[in-house]
Each structure stands twice: as structure tokens, then as C-alpha cells.
Amino acid sequence: MDTVNKSIEDLLFEKKKITTENRSLIKLESVNTGKTPEDIIKEHNFVSSEDLIAARGEMMGVSFVNPTSKPISSEVLSLIPEPAARRYILIPFDLSPEGVLSVAMADPLDLQVVEFIERKSRRRIKTFISSPGLITAAISDQYAQSLTTSVTAAVEEATPVEVKETLKDLDKVE
């Protein structure tokens, strides 16, 4: 299916996400008001934000992903620091055996950010589109879990003597 020349409302109609009446209303209202079809779709809540973003991604040739749907390894998360993930609204979620890093982004066509992430991670990047809300939720959840896992592993590696010595040192600080 050639999605490059299709309007977003036509694509959503083909996917049975909106009705014929919805599609006609979107086209008419867009002509009469000058609003974009996406704005009209949002105003009328014809589809979920995820469906709208997935359709936009399909029009751009970029797959949609929900980064909150499964755990992300701390190895993958460590390739992009949390502050960078928050600033650019993106999250790494998979690393292929070939070393390609999959990244969910609010704007997967921002080539400057993609180049920055490639330099930062020292990996080739495969971009996916996702909603800013899903990405932000995944960042908050996944980076916090990764930190907890790292701290737990460090504590487990420490011998009881090291832990006691550290606790004594902490008591002296007070």
C-alpha cells in the first residue's frame, strides 16, 4: 500500500479507524476552517493519540512502538543517558545482535537528534515513532527500575564486612 500520497484521514479510514462520515467531515472542516486534518481528528477524538501517531508514522515510513509494553534491559538504557532521553523525548528499547539500537522517538525524522544519539551511543540507530506520553512514562519507569537493579546488584556483590565498614563510615558522618 502506497501511504506516501495518502492523507491521514484516508489512511485511518482504510484501517477502519474512522467512518466514511468522519472522513468526509474531516475533509470538509479542513477546507472550511484551514485547520489540519490531524487537528480536526484530535478535536473530535475520532481516534486515540496512539492510532493517530501510528498513522502518521506509517505515512513517514516509520513503525509505531509502545515503549511501555515490555521491560528494557539496563544495558540498552545505559547507551543513552536519562537526561538526553528526557530532553529529546526518546528512549532506547532494543539492541539487535548486529549492534543496531532501536529507539522510540516523538520525532523520528529529526536527523540532528538521530546523529547525536548515534555519536552518544556509538551505535547505528533504527528509529520508531511513539507518543510523547508513552515515551515519558517509559523513561520514568524504565530508568528508575534500571537504577534500582544496579544498586541491588552492587549491594549483593559487597561482602558483609564491606557493608558493615560502609555503615560504620556513614555513622561517623552524622
N, C-alpha and C positions, 0 to 999 in steps of 0.2 A: 504494500500500500504506500503510495507516494504522499507523505504527510507534509512535504515542504511547501506545496502550493495551496494547502487547505487552510481554512480559517479554523480557529479554535472551536467555534460553535459547531462547525461541520464535523470535526473530529469527535467531539463529545457526543454528537448525535449518532455517528456511526458506531460508537462504542456503547450506545444505548444508555447513556448517562443523562441525556436530556430528551425531551419530546419534540415532535415536529412544531408544536405550538411555541415551546420555549425558544427553539432555534429561530423561528420567524420573528418572535418578539425581540430577541437579541439583535437581529439584523435591522429591524425597523427602528428600534430605540437608538441603536448606534448611529444610524443615518440622521435621525431627527435631533439627537442631543449632542452628537460629536464625541460621545463617550466611547471608550474602547470596549469591545465585546467582553474582555476579561472583567472590566469594572462592572459592567451590567450583570454578568454572571454572579459576581461576588455580592452585589447589592440585592439581588433576588434570591440568593442562596440556592441556586439551581443544582450545584454540586458541592461536594466537600472541598476544602482547600487542597487536600491531597490529590483528589481527582483532577482538579484544575492544574496543579503543578505537574502531575504526571502527563497530562495532555500537552502542556507547554514543553515539557522535556521531550516528548515524542516528536513534536514539531521541530525541535532543535536537534534531534537525533541523539538525545541523551536519555538513558534509562532512569526511572524513578526508583528510589530505595527508601525504606523506612529504617533509619539507623538505631531506632529504639527496639527493634524486633528481636535482636539476639545480642548476647554478650560480645564485647570486643576485647581481644587479648591485650594485656599491658604492653607486650612487645610492639603491637601495632600502634597503640596510643602514644607510646614513647617517641614515635617518629615525628610527631607534630606536638609541640608543647601546648598545654591548655590555653595560655593567653593568646596564642596565634589562632587556635581553633575558635575561641570566642570572638576575637576581633574580626575574622574573616567569615564567620558563620559557616564552619565546615567541621567535619570530623572524619578521621581515617577509620575504616571499619574492616578492612581485609588486606592481606598481603599474599599475593599469589606465589607459587613455588618459583616462578621466574623473577620474583622481586618487584612486581608491579603493585603499587599501593593504590587501593580503591578508596576514594574519598567522596563523601556525600557533601554537596555544596548547595547553598542557596542560589549562587550564581556560577554555574559550572562553565560558563563561557568567558569568565574574567581571566584572560590569559596572563595578566601580570600576577595575579594571586596563584594561578597554577604554576607558573615559573618559580615563584617564591617558594612554594611548597616543595617543588622538585629539588630546589637547592637546599632547603632546610632538611628534608628527609633523605637526600641523596638517593632518591628512587624515581623511577618513571611513575607518572600518575595517570590513573584512569578515573575520570570524573563521572559522578552521578548527581542527579538533581533530587532535592528534598525540600521540605518546607522549613523555614527558619525556626518554627516552633518545635518541630521534631528534632532538628539538629541541636538546638539549645538544650532540650530535655536530655538528649543523649550525652551531650558534653557534661552536663551537671551530674548525671547518673554514672556514666562510664569512667570519667576521670576520678571521681570520688571513690568508686569501687577499686580502681587500679591502685590508688594511694593506700587504701586500707589493706589490699592484698600485699603490697610492697612492705608496709610496716609490719604486718603479721609475719611475713617471711623473714624479715630481719630479726624480729624478736625470737622466732623459733630457731634461727641459726645461732643466736647468742647462747652461750653456756650459762647455767645458773650462777656461776661465780661472776661472770661478766655482768649479768643483770644485777646481782647484789652490789657489786662495786659501783655500777652506774647509779643505783638507787642511793647508795651512801653519798656519792658525789652530789646528787640532786638535793639530799638533805642538808648538805653543807652550804648550798646556795641560799637556802632560806635563812 
